[in-house]
Amino acid sequence: MDISHWIGHWADWHGERPAVHFAGRDISYGEMDCRVRRLAAMLQQQLGVVRGDRVAHLGYNSPELLELLFACARLGAMLVPLNWRLAPPEHAWILENCSPKAILAEADFYLHLDNLGAEAPKFRKIAYGPAPGPEWQSYGEMLDAVAADPTAGSGSLADPVTIVYTSGTTGRPKGTVLTQEAIFYNAVNAIAAQDITGQDHVLTVLPMFHVGGMNIQTTPAMHAGATVTILPRFDPAATLTAIEQRRPTIFLTVPAMAMALTAHPDWPGTDLSSLRLVGLGSSAVPEAILRAFLDRGIAATQVYGLTESAPVAICLAIADARSKMGSCGKPALHCQARIVGDDGEPVAAGVRGEIVLAGKNLFREYWRDEAGTAEAFTDGWFHTGDIGHQDEDGYYYVDERKKDVVISGGENIYPAELENILADCPDLAEAAVVGRADPRWGEVPVACVVPQPGSVIQGPDILALFEGRLAHYKHPRAVIFMASLPRNAMGKVEKFTLRDQCAVLDD
């Protein structure tokens, strides 16, 4: 049995119930089951996809992306959902690393893929629309050439089903491999934490190339037989309109998006009465954001997790939304958590330590990175790198994030990626990147640089180094020139000192 069984089961039980609503159209569970089976047959017959193969997707949120996940599951293959915000060199590296058999893409990204360059690996290019050139095939035409095959595929819960790339601390993204079993246990965790039933209606606006957008509410809703309304991408006005018109019962956002919603002129007049729960995650959530929903009578709870935990690991119960505001809650149903000291032993309540996790919702490995995988675990416990504590009631609080990561608008930005580019600049003697508080995005990256003696390089020259090499959201928002970078006795840059200095300069 594989996770596409969820769709087939609900198709059998109540096939006319809407599974997905997108662009003004409902797709029933019965129709979605046929679409998944047909897509699996197309992948198998037209592209030769077999167990263990990778299939990439480059596009916005859509039913096709969700169906591709379940079709890959039927075959025991792996979906690689690509972050559409990345620059061509970033995509080229990811595709070289995972070597997909094919990539399915939306029209906005045809030219992007055609311009990846000679260093990109060869793969079949499938267009969601008419083929734009001789190297492309049409998704619709390929589907028309096959019929739904109830026997196609032999996937199982033991098979890996997604490789989700996250920015790496060494400057290269890491491919996090999640099995179907991890997706299953994550769904159970999410359903239990958020009381999701078949009567619920989820609104999905977070990007589904992230595990948050895909797995905190969307795939759990499929497991529960609920309905999901999908928006292609986040827009505050469109999101508020969807809440009022589609009347979802649960909704997931991140602080930057929530701030955009609550600051929008339509916010006070939008009917939010259908919502029973708003989930927030990805970074520390300001109390003002939580109160904006609580004051409208909507439970606003937090979810803690990482790509490596699929991601639901620690959750705040709906009943605790107000009394434990600021906490991310307690471990999910099928996940264990601890706060440990430097010796790896659990610490007392109120004492800070590293958050470590264990459970079947955790990832299997980093793709083609045995050393990184081994380093991430100790005796079955995954080291998150996040620092937190528990209160006397056992509730978890995240105090500090991974020591270098900048979380800007819900996106993880690792300074090493930016520092690698700065290191190539001959006009700079040294450079480091840290996060600086930002009222809109939570924080943004800033470059702290020391010019070579005699150099006349200016801030705009440094910012131009990132054009075409990294996604725009990763680019530094400012350049700070310094005489030297603060270092400790071992010669390592003291990032915490730099952050303090940047905060003072910002003031």
C-alpha positions in Angstrom: 0.0 0.0 0.0 1.2 3.5 -0.8 -0.1 7.0 0.2 -2.1 7.3 -3.1 -4.4 4.9 -1.4 -5.8 7.9 0.5 -7.3 9.3 -2.7 -8.6 5.9 -3.8 -10.2 5.2 -0.5 -12.1 8.5 -0.4 -13.0 8.1 -4.0 -14.7 4.8 -3.0 -16.4 6.2 0.1 -17.6 9.5 -1.2 -16.3 10.0 -4.7 -18.4 13.2 -5.4 -16.9 15.1 -2.5 -14.6 17.9 -3.7 -11.0 17.0 -3.0 -9.5 20.2 -4.5 -10.8 23.5 -5.7 -8.6 25.5 -8.0 -9.2 28.4 -10.4 -13.0 28.2 -10.0 -13.3 24.5 -10.5 -13.9 21.6 -8.1 -12.0 18.3 -8.6 -13.9 15.5 -6.8 -12.1 12.6 -5.0 -13.4 10.3 -7.7 -12.0 12.5 -10.5 -8.7 13.0 -8.6 -8.2 9.3 -8.2 -8.6 8.8 -12.0 -6.2 11.7 -12.6 -3.6 10.3 -10.3 -3.9 6.8 -11.8 -3.6 8.2 -15.3 -0.7 10.3 -14.5 1.1 7.4 -12.9 0.5 5.4 -16.1 1.8 8.3 -18.2 5.0 8.6 -16.1 5.5 4.8 -16.4 4.6 4.3 -20.1 5.7 7.6 -21.7 8.7 8.5 -19.5 9.8 5.1 -18.3 9.7 6.2 -14.6 10.3 3.3 -12.2 10.9 2.8 -8.5 13.6 5.1 -7.3 13.5 7.5 -10.2 13.2 11.3 -9.6 10.6 13.5 -11.3 11.0 17.3 -10.8 8.3 20.0 -10.8 8.8 23.7 -11.5 5.7 25.8 -11.0 3.3 27.5 -8.7 0.8 25.7 -6.4 -1.6 23.6 -8.5 -3.7 20.4 -8.4 -1.1 18.9 -10.8 1.7 19.3 -8.2 -0.4 17.5 -5.6 -1.4 14.8 -8.1 2.3 14.4 -9.1 3.2 13.6 -5.5 0.6 10.8 -5.4 1.4 9.5 -8.8 5.1 9.2 -7.8 4.0 7.4 -4.7 2.1 4.8 -6.8 5.3 4.1 -8.7 7.7 4.2 -5.8 9.3 7.2 -7.5 10.4 10.5 -5.9 9.0 14.0 -6.5 11.5 16.9 -6.5 9.4 20.1 -6.0 11.7 23.0 -7.1 11.6 26.4 -5.5 10.5 28.6 -8.3 12.2 31.6 -6.8 15.7 30.2 -7.3 18.1 31.5 -9.9 19.2 29.3 -12.9 22.6 28.4 -11.4 20.9 27.2 -8.2 18.4 25.0 -10.2 21.2 23.7 -12.3 23.1 22.4 -9.3 20.0 20.8 -7.8 19.1 19.1 -11.0 22.7 17.9 -11.4 22.5 16.5 -7.8 19.2 14.6 -8.1 19.4 13.7 -11.9 15.6 13.7 -12.6 14.3 11.6 -15.4 11.9 14.5 -16.3 10.8 17.9 -15.2 7.3 19.2 -15.5 7.0 22.9 -15.8 4.6 25.8 -16.0 4.8 28.4 -18.8 6.5 31.0 -16.7 9.5 28.8 -16.4 10.0 27.5 -19.9 12.6 30.0 -20.8 14.3 29.7 -17.4 14.8 26.0 -18.0 16.0 26.5 -21.6 18.7 28.9 -20.3 20.1 26.7 -17.6 23.3 26.2 -19.6 25.5 23.4 -20.7 26.3 22.4 -17.1 22.7 21.3 -16.5 22.0 17.6 -16.8 19.9 16.2 -19.6 16.3 15.4 -18.8 12.9 15.3 -20.5 11.1 18.6 -20.4 7.3 18.4 -20.1 5.2 21.6 -20.5 1.9 22.2 -18.8 0.5 23.5 -22.0 1.5 23.4 -25.7 5.1 22.4 -26.2 7.1 25.6 -26.6 9.9 24.1 -28.7 11.3 20.9 -30.2 12.9 19.9 -26.9 9.6 19.9 -25.1 6.6 17.6 -24.9 3.0 18.6 -24.0 1.7 17.3 -20.7 -1.9 17.2 -22.0 -0.9 15.3 -25.2 1.0 12.7 -23.2 -1.9 12.2 -20.8 -4.3 11.8 -23.7 -2.1 8.9 -25.0 -2.7 6.8 -22.0 -5.6 5.5 -19.9 -5.8 5.2 -16.2 -4.2 1.9 -15.3 -5.3 0.4 -11.9 -2.3 -1.9 -11.9 0.3 0.8 -12.6 2.9 1.0 -9.9 4.0 -1.0 -6.9 5.0 1.8 -4.4 5.0 1.2 -0.7 5.3 3.2 2.5 9.0 2.2 2.7 9.8 4.0 -0.5 11.2 7.5 -0.5 8.7 9.9 -2.1 10.1 13.4 -2.0 13.5 15.1 -2.1 13.1 18.6 -0.8 16.1 20.8 -1.1 16.9 23.2 1.7 19.8 25.7 1.8 22.9 24.2 3.3 25.2 25.6 5.9 28.2 24.9 3.6 26.6 27.0 0.8 25.1 24.1 -1.1 21.4 23.0 -0.7 20.8 19.6 0.9 18.3 17.2 -0.6 16.1 16.0 2.3 14.7 12.6 1.5 11.3 11.8 3.0 9.7 8.4 2.8 6.0 7.7 2.2 6.0 6.4 5.8 7.2 9.8 7.0 4.5 11.6 5.0 1.9 9.2 6.5 3.0 9.8 10.1 3.3 13.5 9.5 -0.3 13.5 8.3 -1.4 11.7 11.5 0.5 14.1 13.6 -1.1 17.1 11.8 -4.6 15.7 11.9 -4.3 15.0 15.7 -2.8 18.4 16.5 -5.3 20.4 14.4 -8.4 18.2 14.9 -8.8 17.8 11.1 -11.8 15.8 9.8 -13.4 15.2 6.5 -15.7 18.1 7.2 -12.8 20.6 7.1 -11.9 22.9 4.3 -8.2 23.9 4.0 -7.0 27.0 2.2 -3.5 26.5 0.9 -1.5 29.6 -0.1 2.0 28.8 1.2 4.3 27.4 -1.6 3.9 23.7 -1.9 7.5 23.3 -2.8 8.1 23.7 1.0 7.1 20.9 3.4 5.1 23.5 5.3 2.8 24.3 2.4 2.5 20.7 1.3 2.4 18.8 4.6 1.1 20.9 7.5 -2.4 21.0 6.2 -2.6 20.0 2.5 -1.7 16.4 2.5 -3.2 15.8 5.9 -6.5 17.0 4.5 -6.2 14.4 1.7 -5.6 11.7 4.4 -8.7 12.9 6.2 -10.9 13.2 3.2 -11.3 17.0 3.5 -11.4 19.7 0.8 -8.5 21.9 -0.2 -8.7 25.2 -2.0 -5.4 26.0 -3.6 -4.2 29.5 -4.6 -1.3 29.5 -7.1 0.7 31.9 -4.9 0.2 34.3 -2.0 -1.4 37.6 -2.5 -3.0 39.3 0.5 -6.1 40.7 -1.3 -6.7 37.4 -3.1 -6.2 35.4 0.1 -8.7 37.6 2.0 -11.2 37.2 -0.8 -10.8 33.4 -0.8 -11.4 33.3 2.9 -14.6 35.3 2.6 -15.9 33.5 -0.5 -14.6 29.9 -0.2 -15.1 29.9 3.6 -12.3 27.6 4.7 -12.2 26.2 8.2 -8.4 26.1 8.6 -5.6 28.1 7.1 -1.8 28.1 7.3 0.5 31.2 7.1 3.9 32.5 8.2 4.5 35.7 10.1 5.4 37.8 7.0 2.3 36.8 5.2 0.2 37.2 8.3 1.5 40.8 8.7 0.6 41.5 5.1 -2.9 40.2 5.7 -3.5 42.1 8.9 -2.1 45.3 7.4 -4.2 45.1 4.3 -7.1 47.6 4.0 -9.6 44.8 3.4 -8.6 43.1 6.7 -11.1 44.8 9.0 -14.1 44.2 6.7 -13.3 40.6 5.6 -15.6 37.9 7.0 -13.4 35.4 8.8 -16.2 33.7 10.7 -15.6 30.3 8.8 -12.1 29.9 10.3 -11.8 27.9 13.4 -8.0 27.7 13.2 -5.0 29.6 11.8 -1.7 27.8 12.0 1.6 29.8 12.0 5.1 28.6 11.7 8.6 28.9 10.1 9.9 31.4 12.5 9.2 33.2 15.8 5.7 34.6 15.7 5.2 38.1 17.2 2.4 38.2 19.8 0.8 41.1 17.9 0.2 38.7 14.9 -1.3 36.0 17.2 -3.5 38.6 18.9 -4.8 39.9 15.5 -6.4 36.5 14.9 -7.3 35.7 18.5 -9.1 39.1 18.8 -11.2 38.1 15.8 -12.2 34.9 17.7 -9.9 32.6 15.7 -7.6 30.2 17.4 -4.0 31.0 16.3 -1.5 28.2 17.1 2.1 27.5 16.3 3.7 24.6 14.6 7.4 23.8 15.1 9.3 21.6 12.6 11.8 21.4 9.9 12.0 20.0 6.4 13.7 17.0 8.1 10.7 16.3 10.3 8.2 16.5 7.3 7.6 19.0 9.2 5.1 18.5 12.0 7.1 17.9 15.2 5.9 20.1 18.0 2.4 21.7 18.0 0.4 24.0 20.2 -3.1 22.6 20.9 -6.1 24.8 19.9 -7.2 24.9 23.6 -3.9 26.4 24.6 -3.8 29.1 21.9 -4.3 32.0 24.3 -3.0 30.6 27.6 0.3 29.4 26.1 0.9 32.2 23.6 4.5 32.2 22.4 4.9 28.5 22.9 5.1 26.0 20.0 3.4 23.4 22.2 4.2 19.8 22.9 5.5 16.9 20.8 3.1 15.7 18.1 1.4 12.3 18.4 4.1 10.3 16.7 7.1 12.4 17.4 9.4 12.6 20.4 11.3 15.7 21.5 13.9 16.6 24.1 16.0 19.6 25.2 19.5 18.4 25.7 22.7 20.0 26.9 26.2 19.8 25.3 26.6 16.4 26.8 23.5 15.1 25.0 21.6 14.6 28.2 18.1 16.1 28.9 18.2 19.4 30.8 15.8 20.6 33.5 12.7 22.8 32.8 13.7 26.4 32.1 17.2 25.5 31.0 18.2 26.2 27.4 19.5 23.5 25.2 19.3 22.0 21.7 16.0 20.6 20.5 16.4 17.0 19.3 13.7 14.9 17.7 12.9 11.2 17.1 10.0 9.6 15.2 8.9 7.9 12.0 8.1 11.3 10.6 11.8 12.1 10.3 13.7 12.1 7.0 15.7 9.1 5.9 18.8 10.8 4.6 20.3 13.7 2.8 20.5 12.8 -0.8 24.0 11.6 -1.7 25.4 12.9 1.5 26.3 10.1 3.9 28.5 12.2 6.1 25.9 14.9 6.5 23.2 12.3 7.3 25.4 10.6 9.9 26.3 13.9 11.5 22.6 14.9 11.9 21.8 11.9 14.2 23.0 10.7 17.5 21.5 7.4 18.7 18.4 7.9 16.6 17.9 11.5 17.7 18.0 14.2 15.1 19.8 17.4 16.0 17.8 20.4 14.9 20.4 23.0 15.8 17.7 25.1 17.3 17.9 26.2 20.9 14.9 26.1 23.2 13.5 25.3 26.6 10.5 23.8 28.3 8.4 25.4 31.0 7.2 23.6 34.1 4.2 22.3 32.3 6.3 20.7 29.6 5.5 23.2 26.8 8.3 24.0 24.4 9.7 27.4 23.4 12.2 28.1 20.7 14.7 30.7 21.9 17.2 30.9 19.1 17.2 29.4 15.6 20.1 27.6 13.9 23.0 29.8 14.5 23.5 31.2 11.1 20.1 30.9 9.3 18.3 34.1 8.3 14.5 33.5 8.1 13.1 36.2 5.8 9.4 36.1 5.0 9.3 32.4 5.9 12.2 31.6 3.6 15.4 30.1 5.0 18.5 32.0 3.8 21.9 30.5 4.8 24.7 33.1 4.9 27.2 30.6 3.5 25.6 30.8 0.1 26.1 34.6 0.0 29.5 34.5 1.6 30.7 32.1 -1.1 29.9 34.8 -3.7 31.5 37.6 -1.7 34.7 35.4 -1.3 35.1 35.5 -5.0 35.4 39.3 -5.1 39.0 40.4 -5.2 38.2 43.8 -3.8 37.1 42.3 -0.5 39.5 41.2 2.2 36.8 39.5 4.2 33.1 39.4 4.4 30.2 37.9 6.5 26.4 37.9 6.2 24.0 38.1 9.1 20.4 38.8 9.6 19.0 42.2 10.6 15.5 42.8 12.0 13.0 44.1 9.4 9.4 45.2 10.2 8.0 43.6 7.0 10.0 40.4 6.5 11.0 39.6 10.1 14.7 39.9 9.1 16.8 40.4 6.0 20.4 39.5 5.1 23.0 42.2 5.3 26.6 41.9 4.0 29.4 43.1 6.4 32.5 43.6 4.4 36.1 44.7 4.8 37.6 46.1 1.5 41.1 45.4 0.4 43.5 48.3 1.0 43.2 50.8 -1.8 39.9 49.4 -3.1 37.2 51.9 -4.1 34.4 49.3 -4.4 31.0 50.7 -3.4 27.8 49.1 -2.0 26.0 48.9 -5.4 29.0 47.1 -6.8 28.8 44.4 -4.1 25.0 44.0 -4.4 25.5 43.5 -8.2 27.6 40.4 -7.5 24.5 38.4 -6.7 22.5 39.2 -9.8 21.8 36.0 -11.8 23.6 33.8 -9.2 21.1 33.6 -6.3 17.4 34.1 -6.0 16.5 37.8 -5.4 15.0 37.1 -2.0 18.4 35.9 -0.8 20.3 39.0 -1.9 21.6 41.3 0.9 19.4 44.3 1.5 22.4 46.4 2.6 26.1 46.5 2.7 28.0 47.6 5.8 31.7 48.5 5.4 33.9 47.7 8.4 37.6 48.0 9.3 37.6 44.4 10.5 35.2 41.6 11.4 34.9 40.6 15.1 36.6 37.2 15.7 37.0 35.0 18.7 40.3 33.4 20.0 40.0 30.7 17.4 39.8 33.2 14.6 36.1 32.5 13.8 33.8 35.4 13.0 31.5 36.2 15.9 28.2 36.3 14.1 26.3 37.3 17.3 28.6 40.3 17.7 28.0 41.3 14.1 24.3 41.0 14.5 24.4 43.3 17.6 26.5 45.8 15.6 24.2 45.8 12.7 21.2 46.3 15.0 22.9 49.4 16.5 23.8 50.8 13.1 20.2 50.2 12.1 18.9 52.2 15.1 
